[in-house]
Amino acid sequence: MVDVGVILAENMIRHLEDKKLRLNENGKEYTTNEIIYNATAEVSGAILTAVLTTIISFLPVFTMIGAEGKLFRPLAFTKTMALTASLIIALFLIPPIAAFLFRKTNLRERTQYVINGLLVLLGILAIVYGFWLGLILIAFAITSFLKMRGTLSRKRKNLLDIIISSVAIVFLLATYWRPLGFDRSIVMNLLFVSIICFGLLGVFSIFRIYYERILRWALQNRYLFLIVPATVLTLGIIIMRNTGKEFMPALNEGSFLLMPTSLPHAGVEENKRMLQQLDMAVASIPEIETVVGKAGRTESALDPAPLSMYENVIQYKSEYMRNSSGERQRYKVNDDGLFVLKNDKFIINPNNEIDEDVNYDEASLKTNATREDLIEDDDGEYYRNWRPEIESPDDIWNEIVRVTKLPGVTSAPKLQPIETRLVMLQTGMRAPMGIKVKGPDLKSIENFGLELEDILKQAEGVKEQAVFADRIVGKPYLLIDIKRDQLARYGISILDVQEILQVAVGGMPLTQTVEGRERYAVRVRYPRELRANPDDLKNIYVPVEKGSPVPLGELVEIRYEQGPQVIKSEDTFLIGYVLFDKLNGFAEVDVVENAQALIQDNIDNGTLVVPPRCELSLYGNL
């Protein structure tokens, strides 16, 4: 967008300063309006073509639907409108404004002096506020002043501007990009960036110098030269066919969402204990900052999570210690490489190299520190929060998986909080990839899912420990079956027995307590020692009119039965999920295609038989 106006303005200045371009065929000098018109007409076609090419390249984005459409269509609209506006400004507003400003030479010179003066002023202000980029603005202004006074030619002035820009870019990349890492010195990063940037500039400069010779040779040897683009095109096709396909790489949210499940028969107390164990196991990892676990769901139909599904939100520390502004900060170290604390003690950081002959009193050393303990020092070193063997967030996740291998708890795919919400909204599953199995009853869905689980573990690119089929049936339910013949014998109604059970087991709300804006129900039920197990329930007495109370055991049959812990449905069909995840280094689309091909092969050779009225389909963040 900026280049459009820059190209047009530079061509206008070239026409105004070149004496040959200011004269017509009869040797008469053009007016300022005519010069501006000629300069605009000369490059307007190229500008229009370049902008329209960019706009047309974004047209396919407008056809996207679903998640990708919601994500990328606003970008296409914004860029299209911005490019259209820049084209209108360049072709219809810049020429008349330039004709007015450049009508008189002294006005044009004054404008240049004003602009360069503003650059100097902004540069000084930037230096005062601690931004060394102000030196770059002052340098640009100095080269412009020297050109206006005739000390520098236009060619040398452009060369100096390129050098100044290159040096500034190299310093910015070395300071903020740090390609070699923040554990390397700024000098090493500066040398690395300089080699890359100046090396590329050198290649472009050589190409520019010998461009005419290269072009002449290419025109004389057309068929031989066509081998080069043909080879590049062939290699590009080969690379494209062997490159994994993925909708969008996962972003780094700085946190993980661990979502394992327990087995269906686990009770409330067992799930509570397992959740606490997961939190403690994850918190024992040094790189973890906080971990909060949740089991079950709130009283909302929008979160149909059973009690056996855990959600542990894990926030890990940033690789390097940051200050209160959230930026990487250097901290004070002594001559031996130990970080100095505010209480005159020292911190041993395993990432620092310390001489073996260094000897300190053990009481003066600490093994961990927080931001408040360290002393900020711009000449110090960065404090790395991660251990040397932890090189990326993937290594932290592997540590989480290692410590959460507990009996009775299933594995979980690698997820992040925001990413998980998007995946669950799109597919209804709690994994990036999975299979939805629809069927006539829950038992057949579960059995078919278990068969798919065994097959998916053999697919290329699938993480074996992350494959898990829903255990749908297996939740123990306490069934109380009322014996109607016994009720008729004692003259007791079904409602009487149900009310007794309600008060004894669930409790009956009698009134409410009012505490400010809070309301709490007052429930009455039997003490726990009278309802702790089925045998205790059998000893509950039911009053009989004109007779002695009868034990509940004579009126009902109490037994355990297995049933579903949660019933899910889509499109009026019962449904179950088989979740899986991919290994590092594999693309999602490739993994799904491998899994689909393996399942189809097993169906074709008869190893896997799809039950009647059952169907499967693969879904995911694809």
Long-range contacts (C-beta under 8 A, 24 or more apart in sequence): 1-82, 1-83, 1-86, 2-86, 4-47, 4-50, 4-51, 4-86, 4-87, 4-90, 5-86, 5-89, 5-90, 5-94, 7-43, 7-46, 7-47, 8-39, 8-40, 8-43, 8-44, 8-47, 8-90, 8-91, 8-94, 8-95, 9-94, 9-98, 11-39, 11-40, 11-42, 11-43, 12-36, 12-39, 12-40, 12-95, 12-98, 12-102, 13-102, 14-39, 15-39, 15-42, 16-102, 16-108, 32-99, 32-102, 32-103, 33-99, 36-95, 36-98, 36-99, 36-102, 37-95, 40-91, 40-95, 44-91, 47-87, 47-90, 47-91, 48-87, 48-91, 51-83, 51-84, 51-86, 51-87, 54-79, 54-83, 55-80, 55-83, 55-84, 66-426, 67-247, 67-422, 67-426, 68-247, 68-248, 71-248, 109-148, 112-144, 112-148, 113-148, 115-144, 116-141, 116-144, 116-145, 116-148, 117-141, 119-144, 133-168, 136-164, 136-165, 136-168, 139-164, 140-164, 166-197, 166-198, 166-201, 169-197, 170-194, 170-197, 170-198, 173-197, 182-319, 182-320, 182-328, 182-382, 183-351, 183-382, 183-384, 243-587, 244-586, 244-587, 244-589, 244-590, 245-587, 245-588, 245-589, 245-590, 246-587, 246-588, 246-589, 247-588, 247-589, 247-621, 247-622, 250-416, 250-419, 251-416, 251-418, 251-419, 252-393, 253-416, 253-417, 253-418, 253-419, 254-315, 254-316, 254-318, 255-313, 255-314, 255-315, 255-316, 255-416, 255-417, 256-313, 256-314, 256-316, 256-393, 256-396, 256-397, 256-400, 256-414, 256-415, 256-416, 257-311, 257-312, 257-313, 257-314, 257-415, 257-416, 257-417, 257-420, 258-282, 258-310, 258-311, 258-312, 258-314, 258-400, 258-404, 258-412, 258-415, 259-309, 259-310, 259-311, 259-312, 259-412, 259-413, 259-415, 259-420, 259-430, 260-310, 260-404, 260-409, 260-410, 260-411, 260-412, 261-308, 261-309, 261-310, 261-409, 261-410, 261-468, 262-308, 262-310, 262-408, 262-409, 262-410, 263-308, 263-408, 263-410, 263-471, 263-474, 264-308, 264-471, 264-472, 264-473, 264-474, 264-475, 264-565, 265-474, 265-475, 265-476, 266-308, 266-408, 268-307, 270-408, 271-295, 271-296, 271-307, 271-308, 271-310, 274-310, 274-406, 274-408, 274-409, 275-310, 275-312, 277-406, 278-310, 278-312, 278-404, 278-406, 278-409, 279-312, 281-403, 281-404, 281-406, 282-312, 282-314, 282-400, 282-403, 282-404, 284-403, 285-396, 285-399, 285-400, 285-403, 286-368, 286-387, 287-316, 287-317, 287-385, 287-386, 287-387, 287-390, 287-396, 287-399, 288-314, 288-315, 288-316, 288-317, 288-396, 288-400, 289-315, 289-316, 289-317, 290-314, 290-315, 291-315, 304-566, 304-568, 306-565, 306-566, 307-565, 308-565, 309-430, 310-409, 313-417, 314-400, 316-393, 316-396, 317-385, 317-386, 318-385, 319-384, 319-385, 319-386, 320-382, 320-383, 320-384, 320-385, 321-371, 321-374, 321-382, 321-383, 321-384, 321-385, 322-371, 323-371, 323-376, 324-371, 328-382, 329-371, 329-376, 329-382, 329-383, 330-376, 330-377, 330-378, 330-379, 330-380, 330-381, 330-382, 331-374, 331-375, 331-376, 331-377, 331-380, 331-381, 331-382, 331-383, 332-374, 332-375, 332-376, 332-377, 332-380, 333-377, 333-380, 333-381, 337-381, 338-365, 339-369, 339-374, 339-380, 339-381, 339-383, 340-374, 340-375, 341-366, 341-369, 341-373, 341-374, 341-375, 342-372, 342-373, 342-374, 342-375, 343-373, 347-373, 347-374, 347-383, 349-383, 349-384, 350-387, 350-388, 351-384, 351-386, 351-387, 351-388, 352-381, 394-584, 401-465, 410-468, 411-465, 411-466, 411-468, 412-466, 413-463, 413-466, 413-579, 413-580, 413-581, 414-466, 414-581, 419-621, 422-621, 423-620, 423-621, 426-621, 427-619, 427-620, 427-621, 428-570, 429-577, 429-579, 429-619, 429-620, 430-579, 431-466, 431-577, 431-579, 431-580, 431-581, 431-620, 432-581, 432-582, 432-588, 432-620, 432-621, 433-579, 433-580, 433-581, 433-582, 433-588, 433-591, 433-592, 433-595, 433-618, 433-619, 433-620, 433-621, 433-622, 434-577, 434-578, 434-579, 434-580, 434-618, 434-619, 434-620, 435-577, 435-578, 435-580, 435-595, 435-616, 435-617, 435-618, 435-619, 436-570, 436-575, 436-576, 436-577, 436-616, 436-617, 436-618, 436-619, 437-575, 437-576, 437-577, 437-578, 437-614, 437-615, 437-616, 438-570, 438-571, 438-573, 438-574, 438-575, 438-614, 438-615, 438-616, 438-617, 439-573, 439-574, 439-575, 439-576, 439-611, 439-613, 439-614, 439-615, 440-574, 440-612, 440-613, 440-614, 441-574, 442-472, 442-473, 442-564, 442-567, 442-574, 442-576, 443-472, 443-473, 444-611, 444-614, 445-472, 445-574, 445-575, 445-576, 445-614, 446-470, 446-471, 446-472, 446-473, 446-576, 447-611, 448-610, 448-611, 448-614, 448-616, 449-576, 449-577, 449-578, 451-608, 452-578, 452-599, 452-608, 452-616, 453-578, 455-598, 455-599, 455-602, 455-608, 456-578, 456-580, 456-595, 456-598, 456-599, 458-598, 459-591, 459-594, 459-595, 459-598, 460-586, 460-591, 460-594, 461-582, 461-583, 461-586, 461-590, 461-591, 461-594, 462-580, 462-581, 462-582, 462-583, 462-591, 462-594, 462-595, 463-580, 463-581, 463-582, 463-583, 466-579, 466-580, 466-581, 467-578, 467-579, 467-580, 467-581, 468-578, 468-579, 468-580, 469-576, 469-577, 469-578, 469-579, 470-576, 470-577, 470-578, 471-565, 472-564, 472-565, 472-566, 472-576, 473-562, 473-563, 473-564, 474-562, 474-565, 475-562, 475-563, 475-564, 475-565, 476-560, 476-561, 476-562, 477-560, 477-561, 477-562, 477-563, 478-534, 478-558, 478-559, 478-560, 479-558, 479-559, 479-560, 479-561, 480-537, 480-556, 480-557, 480-558, 481-556, 481-557, 481-558, 481-559, 482-555, 482-556, 483-554, 483-555, 483-556, 483-557, 486-554, 486-555, 487-555, 490-544, 490-547, 490-550, 490-555, 491-544, 491-545, 491-547, 492-542, 492-544, 492-550, 492-555, 496-542, 496-543, 497-542, 497-552, 497-555, 497-556, 500-540, 500-542, 500-552, 501-537, 501-552, 504-530, 504-531, 504-537, 504-540, 505-531, 505-537, 534-558, 588-620, 588-621, 588-622, 589-622, 592-618, 592-620, 592-622
